[in-house]
Amino acid sequence: MKISEPSSKFIKIRCPKCKNEQIMFGKASATVNCLICGKVLAEPTGGKAKVKARVLEILG
């Protein structure tokens, strides 16, 4: 039996307001806020989160 790879990834994003970089889960089930200034960076949609910040890198 083959085990499939998970389709969800972690994403490194940058806040457009304060330029803070942080890592979030691609299928976040809660609103993701910047840890420094509190700006909303991503909102849950039921599947993949709607990212409102710049994606720097997708981490495997």
N, C-alpha and C positions, 0 to 999 in steps of 0.2 A: 504494500500500500504506500503510495507516494504522498508526502506531506507538502501541501502547497505553501508558497511564500506569502506572507501577509501583504495586502495591498496598501496598507497604511504606513506612512513614513513620518519621521520628525522633520520639521522645517525650520531653518534658521532665517529669521526675519529682522528687519531694521525699522524702528519707529521713525515715521516721517517728521515728527515734531522735535524729538530730542536726540535722534540718531543712535539710541541704545539698541544693541543687538541682543536678541534672546531666541531661545529655541522653544517651539510649540509642537504639539501633536497635530498632524494633518487632518484628523477627524475629531477635532475638539468638540466636546459636548457642552461646553460652557464658554461664555464670552472670555476672550483673552485680552487682558489689558497690559499696557506697558508697565514694567516694574518701576520705572523712574518717574514718569510724568502722569501715568494713569490713562492715557489715550487708548481707545478701543482699537485693537489691532486685528481682531478676527471675531466673527460671529458664527455660532453653530447653525447648520442648515438641516441637520438630520443625517447627512452623509459627510462629505468633505466640508471643512469650515470655509466660510467666505473670508478670504484674507484681504485686509485693507492696508497692508504694509508691504514694503518691498521684500520679495523673497530673494535671499542671498544664496541659499544653498539647500538642496534636499539631501538629508542625511540618510544613508542606507542602513 
